Amino acid sequence: MSENLHITQFYGASWCADCRRSKRFLEDNNIPFTSIDIDEDPSAAQEVVRINKGYKSIPTIIFSDGSILSEPSNQELATKLSIV
């Protein structure tokens, strides 16, 4: 993982299969993250819609460099986090 790059926010929901897959990938690669459940936090749900230009796309993952991945594949996460 890029030494300075980390996940600042992971927006998801318990019912979301893609969220569970992404969380499992991050956990398997020892990438720390704090998960925010959009079903439990209405302001987080609104933020996801704002970030994704009107869509409630999850997982939405925000990185310390300000970049965002929405509904990323494991390969996209690996590339972003420089996991070989």
Residue frames as a rotation matrix with the C-alpha (Angstrom) as fourth column:
MET 1
0.586 0.810 0.000 0.00
0.810 -0.586 0.000 0.00
0.000 0.000 -1.000 0.00
SER 2
0.025 -0.506 0.862 1.16
0.324 -0.812 -0.486 3.48
0.946 0.291 0.143 -0.72
GLU 3
-0.587 -0.385 -0.712 2.57
0.738 0.107 -0.666 4.62
0.333 -0.917 0.221 2.60
ASN 4
-0.972 0.173 -0.161 0.65
-0.080 -0.883 -0.462 7.89
-0.222 -0.436 0.872 2.76
LEU 5
-0.488 0.836 -0.253 -2.59
-0.616 -0.124 0.778 6.71
0.619 0.535 0.575 1.12
HIS 6
-0.959 0.282 -0.024 -5.31
0.222 0.696 -0.683 5.40
-0.176 -0.660 -0.730 3.36
ILE 7
-0.320 0.930 0.181 -9.07
0.579 0.041 0.815 5.08
0.750 0.365 -0.551 3.41
THR 8
-0.954 0.018 0.299 -10.78
-0.217 -0.729 -0.649 7.91
0.207 -0.684 0.700 5.23
GLN 9
-0.266 0.920 0.287 -14.38
-0.739 -0.004 -0.674 6.76
-0.619 -0.392 0.681 4.76
PHE 10
-0.987 0.115 -0.112 -16.09
0.023 0.795 0.606 3.58
0.159 0.595 -0.788 3.61
TYR 11
-0.378 0.924 0.052 -19.80
-0.846 -0.322 -0.425 4.13
-0.376 -0.205 0.904 2.96
GLY 12
-0.832 0.133 -0.539 -21.85
-0.203 0.831 0.517 0.96
0.517 0.540 -0.664 2.69
ALA 13
0.083 0.878 0.472 -24.76
-0.988 0.009 0.156 -1.05
0.132 -0.479 0.868 4.08
SER 14
-0.394 -0.260 0.882 -25.12
-0.603 0.797 -0.035 -4.46
-0.694 -0.546 -0.470 5.68
TRP 15
0.486 0.710 0.511 -27.40
-0.033 0.599 -0.800 -5.76
-0.874 0.372 0.314 2.89
CYS 16
0.718 -0.221 -0.660 -24.93
-0.684 -0.397 -0.612 -4.81
-0.126 0.891 -0.437 0.12
ALA 17
0.878 -0.371 0.303 -23.04
0.379 0.925 0.035 -7.80
-0.293 0.084 0.952 -1.32
ASP 18
0.486 -0.728 0.483 -20.45
0.403 -0.303 -0.863 -5.54
0.775 0.615 0.146 -3.03
CYS 19
0.454 -0.287 0.843 -19.83
-0.720 -0.676 0.158 -3.81
0.525 -0.679 -0.513 0.31
ARG 20
0.820 -0.119 0.560 -19.23
-0.337 0.690 0.641 -7.15
-0.462 -0.714 0.525 2.03
ARG 21
0.767 -0.557 0.318 -16.86
0.632 0.570 -0.525 -8.21
0.112 0.604 0.789 -0.78
SER 22
0.384 -0.629 0.676 -14.89
0.002 -0.731 -0.682 -4.96
0.923 0.264 -0.279 -0.61
LYS 23
0.579 -0.132 0.805 -14.68
-0.803 -0.263 0.535 -5.10
0.141 -0.956 -0.258 3.19
ARG 24
0.894 -0.234 0.383 -13.46
0.101 0.936 0.336 -8.69
-0.437 -0.262 0.860 3.03
PHE 25
0.603 -0.696 0.390 -10.79
0.581 0.048 -0.812 -7.69
0.547 0.716 0.434 0.48
LEU 26
0.332 -0.462 0.822 -9.60
-0.455 -0.842 -0.289 -4.81
0.826 -0.279 -0.490 2.65
GLU 27
0.694 -0.023 0.720 -9.57
-0.690 0.265 0.674 -6.97
-0.206 -0.964 0.168 5.79
ASP 28
0.903 -0.345 0.255 -7.73
0.384 0.915 -0.122 -9.80
-0.191 0.208 0.959 3.99
ASN 29
0.297 -0.811 0.504 -5.07
0.628 -0.232 -0.743 -7.26
0.719 0.537 0.441 2.99
ASN 30
-0.027 -0.291 -0.956 -4.85
0.986 -0.164 0.022 -5.64
-0.163 -0.943 0.291 6.44
ILE 31
-0.668 -0.072 0.741 -6.12
0.342 -0.914 0.219 -2.28
0.661 0.399 0.635 5.17
PRO 32
-0.666 0.438 -0.603 -7.68
0.611 -0.143 -0.779 -0.34
-0.428 -0.887 -0.172 8.06
PHE 33
-0.714 0.515 0.475 -10.96
0.067 -0.625 0.778 1.46
0.697 0.587 0.412 7.40
THR 34
-0.807 0.587 -0.064 -13.93
-0.026 -0.142 -0.989 2.83
-0.590 -0.797 0.130 9.25
SER 35
-0.744 0.602 0.291 -17.26
0.571 0.345 0.745 1.72
0.348 0.720 -0.600 7.87
ILE 36
-0.789 0.589 -0.173 -20.26
-0.404 -0.710 -0.576 4.05
-0.463 -0.385 0.799 7.80
ASP 37
-0.661 0.639 0.392 -23.64
0.711 0.701 0.057 2.34
-0.239 0.316 -0.918 7.33
ILE 38
-0.947 0.265 0.183 -25.83
-0.140 -0.851 0.507 4.61
0.290 0.454 0.843 5.22
ASP 39
-0.095 0.951 -0.293 -28.97
0.325 0.308 0.894 2.92
0.941 -0.010 -0.338 6.57
GLU 40
0.188 0.093 -0.978 -28.02
0.978 0.072 0.195 3.97
0.088 -0.993 -0.077 10.11
ASP 41
-0.364 -0.401 -0.841 -26.83
0.468 -0.859 0.207 7.49
-0.805 -0.318 0.500 9.23
PRO 42
0.588 0.716 0.377 -29.18
0.691 -0.201 -0.695 9.52
-0.422 0.669 -0.612 6.99
SER 43
0.702 -0.384 -0.600 -26.57
-0.436 -0.898 0.065 12.26
-0.564 0.216 -0.797 6.54
ALA 44
-0.420 -0.852 0.312 -24.11
-0.271 0.446 0.853 9.64
-0.866 0.274 -0.418 5.25
ALA 45
-0.059 0.498 0.865 -26.72
0.789 0.555 -0.265 8.44
-0.612 0.666 -0.426 2.74
GLN 46
0.894 0.391 -0.219 -27.14
0.219 -0.808 -0.546 12.03
-0.391 0.441 -0.808 1.55
GLU 47
0.228 -0.904 -0.363 -23.37
-0.610 -0.423 0.670 12.40
-0.759 0.069 -0.647 1.25
VAL 48
-0.465 -0.353 0.812 -23.16
0.297 0.802 0.519 9.26
-0.834 0.482 -0.268 -0.92
VAL 49
0.440 0.714 0.545 -25.86
0.812 -0.056 -0.581 10.64
-0.384 0.698 -0.604 -3.22
ARG 50
0.840 -0.189 -0.509 -24.03
-0.245 -0.968 -0.046 13.98
-0.484 0.163 -0.860 -3.41
ILE 51
-0.144 -0.986 0.084 -20.65
-0.430 0.139 0.892 12.34
-0.891 0.093 -0.444 -4.14
ASN 52
-0.660 -0.090 0.746 -22.18
0.437 0.762 0.478 10.08
-0.612 0.641 -0.464 -6.82
LYS 53
-0.932 0.208 -0.296 -24.13
-0.347 -0.746 0.568 12.87
-0.102 0.632 0.768 -8.54
GLY 54
-0.155 0.987 -0.040 -27.59
-0.981 -0.149 0.120 11.68
0.113 0.058 0.992 -7.55
TYR 55
0.286 0.217 -0.933 -26.92
-0.306 0.944 0.126 7.95
0.908 0.250 0.336 -7.23
LYS 56
0.559 -0.072 0.826 -26.85
-0.811 0.158 0.563 5.93
-0.171 -0.985 0.030 -4.01
SER 57
0.584 -0.452 -0.674 -23.90
-0.233 0.702 -0.673 3.84
0.778 0.550 0.304 -5.20
ILE 58
0.412 -0.482 0.773 -22.22
-0.876 0.024 0.482 1.76
-0.251 -0.876 -0.413 -2.53
PRO 59
0.371 -0.417 -0.830 -19.66
0.801 -0.307 0.513 0.99
-0.469 -0.855 0.220 -1.54
THR 60
0.757 -0.292 0.585 -18.32
0.107 -0.828 -0.551 4.49
0.645 0.479 -0.596 -1.92
ILE 61
0.518 -0.691 -0.504 -14.76
0.832 0.270 0.484 4.70
-0.198 -0.670 0.715 -0.64
ILE 62
0.917 -0.238 0.319 -12.93
-0.145 -0.947 -0.288 7.97
0.370 0.217 -0.903 -0.01
PHE 63
0.395 -0.877 -0.272 -9.14
0.860 0.457 -0.226 8.03
0.322 -0.144 0.936 0.16
SER 64
0.320 -0.346 -0.882 -6.79
0.663 -0.584 0.469 10.39
-0.677 -0.735 0.042 1.95
ASP 65
-0.780 -0.622 0.070 -5.71
0.468 -0.506 0.724 11.93
-0.415 0.598 0.686 -1.37
GLY 66
-0.449 0.708 -0.545 -9.33
-0.504 -0.704 -0.500 13.02
-0.738 0.051 0.673 -1.99
SER 67
-0.726 0.177 -0.664 -10.00
-0.581 0.359 0.731 10.41
0.368 0.916 -0.158 -4.65
ILE 68
-0.104 0.815 0.570 -13.15
-0.765 0.300 -0.569 8.31
-0.635 -0.495 0.593 -4.61
LEU 69
-0.926 -0.001 -0.377 -14.03
-0.255 0.737 0.625 4.84
0.278 0.675 -0.683 -5.83
SER 70
-0.120 0.943 0.311 -17.68
-0.892 0.035 -0.450 3.83
-0.435 -0.331 0.837 -6.14
GLU 71
0.820 0.486 0.302 -18.57
-0.380 0.857 -0.348 0.17
-0.427 0.171 0.888 -6.47
PRO 72
0.066 -0.879 -0.472 -14.93
-0.998 -0.050 -0.046 -0.78
0.017 0.474 -0.880 -7.11
SER 73
0.778 0.006 -0.628 -13.80
-0.130 0.980 -0.152 -4.24
0.615 0.200 0.763 -8.08
ASN 74
0.827 -0.556 -0.079 -11.14
0.302 0.320 0.898 -5.97
-0.474 -0.767 0.433 -6.00
GLN 75
0.111 -0.811 0.574 -8.67
0.993 0.067 -0.098 -5.25
0.041 0.581 0.813 -8.82
GLU 76
0.345 0.064 0.936 -9.50
0.272 -0.962 -0.035 -1.53
0.898 0.267 -0.349 -8.73
LEU 77
0.974 0.003 0.225 -8.95
-0.214 -0.292 0.932 -1.50
0.069 -0.956 -0.284 -4.96
ALA 78
0.580 -0.806 0.118 -5.66
0.662 0.550 0.508 -3.38
-0.475 -0.217 0.853 -5.33
THR 79
0.062 -0.539 0.840 -4.44
0.859 -0.400 -0.320 -0.94
0.508 0.741 0.438 -7.99
LYS 80
0.593 0.241 0.768 -5.47
-0.038 -0.945 0.326 2.12
0.805 -0.223 -0.551 -5.98
LEU 81
0.913 -0.176 0.367 -3.82
-0.383 -0.066 0.921 0.80
-0.138 -0.982 -0.128 -2.81
SER 82
0.178 -0.899 -0.401 -0.71
-0.882 0.035 -0.470 -0.51
0.436 0.437 -0.787 -4.63
ILE 83
0.270 -0.014 0.963 -1.31
-0.593 0.785 0.178 -4.06
-0.758 -0.619 0.203 -3.47
VAL 84
-0.338 -0.492 -0.803 0.74
-0.935 0.275 0.225 -6.46
0.110 0.826 -0.552 -5.58
